Amino acid sequence: MKDREFAFRADDFEFLYSLEAQPSPEDFYMHAHERFELLHFLSGSAKYLVEGTEYTLTPHDTLLMRPFEVHRLVLLDETVPYERVVIHFSADMLGNDEAVREVLLRPFNNRELGRRNRYEATDFGGEGWPFHGDVTKLFDRLGDDAEVFVAAKVQSFLAETLLPFSEGDRSETPVSAKITGVLEYINTHLYEDLTVARICEDCFLSRAQLNRLFKYATGTSVWQYITTKRLLQAKTLIRAGERPTDVYEQCGFSEYSSFYRAYKAKFGNSPEQDKAKSVRTLAGDPFP
């Protein structure tokens, strides 16, 4: 339960602030997003697991996650308040110039999954993280200019990350070389006829070893990880206008009925409902 929370939503991004005085481990689980994510850590005693890499967080660290990059928070001390700012955004937030987008998104896209996610305050010689103080008061002062302000500040921050990103490998701790290899294998073959037995055979692990490594590294099961990534990809394709009956096989599901059930359980909407939303959006109507 959040003791303080603020949210601002626009077409191309959402800005979220929250404080939990007594965070509970049950509130934090493996997940991924359709959009790019900036997570700025303000306070707490925690580490972040991103695709099998472990980051112990210190105040004013910022984590960058690209779409579908699986991550979760692990509390180290539940008595320490957990406070953060999170921004989810689409590439459209960065303007229409494809060359500019490509450059600003390099720290997200031009790296392996779960690698080089963290930036520290000392990485920045310029402004660094641009949102300080009471964000509620900040947005009250900005009024109708808030959307333009946030977009400009995010673009500026991403430009600031380019120099430390270009300097090469960053401080990071893979949970184990084995799990890194397993995650790479799964993501390479994600939409194929993938089974736990096949993963065990090709990665030279017993089922018990695989489950134990995977649970520690991601907080979930192998199959939940695979299903989550497949469903996020399916939703992206459907929102882009593709038919659900074409998408399910592309995303690794063998039967439409099982895909339908999993999709609705995950997102609350059926594939057809999200398809209808995409049609209205393409026609110029906003989401409801």
Stockholm file with secondary structure:
# STOCKHOLM 1.0

chainA/1-288         MKDREFAFRADDFEFLYSLEAQPSPEDFYMHAHERFELLHFLSGSAKYLVEGTEYTLTPHDTLLMRPFEVHRLVLLDETVPYERVVIHFSADMLGNDEAVREVLLRPFNNRELGRRNRYEATDFGGEGWPFHGDVTKLFDRLGDDAEVFVAAKVQSFLAETLLPFSEGDRSETPVSAKITGVLEYINTHLYEDLTVARICEDCFLSRAQLNRLFKYATGTSVWQYITTKRLLQAKTLIRAGERPTDVYEQCGFSEYSSFYRAYKAKFGNSPEQDKAKSVRTLAGDPFP
#=GR chainA/1-288 SS CCSEEEEEECSSEEEEEEEESSCCGGGCCCBCCSSEEEEEEEECSEEEEETTEEEECCTTCEEEECTTCCEEEEESCTTSCEEEEEEEECGGGGCSCHHHHHHHTHHHHSSCTTSSCEECGGGCSSCCSCCCSCHHHHHHHHGGGHHHHHHHHHHHHHHHHHHHHHTCCCSCEESCHHHHHHHHHHHHSTTSSCCHHHHHHHHTCCHHHHHHHHHHHHSSCHHHHHHHHHHHHHHHHHHTTCCHHHHHHHTTCSCHHHHHHHHHHHHSSCHHHHHHHHHHHHTTCCCC
#=GC SS_cons         CCSEEEEEECSSEEEEEEEESSCCGGGCCCBCCSSEEEEEEEECSEEEEETTEEEECCTTCEEEECTTCCEEEEESCTTSCEEEEEEEECGGGGCSCHHHHHHHTHHHHSSCTTSSCEECGGGCSSCCSCCCSCHHHHHHHHGGGHHHHHHHHHHHHHHHHHHHHHTCCCSCEESCHHHHHHHHHHHHSTTSSCCHHHHHHHHTCCHHHHHHHHHHHHSSCHHHHHHHHHHHHHHHHHHTTCCHHHHHHHTTCSCHHHHHHHHHHHHSSCHHHHHHHHHHHHTTCCCC
//
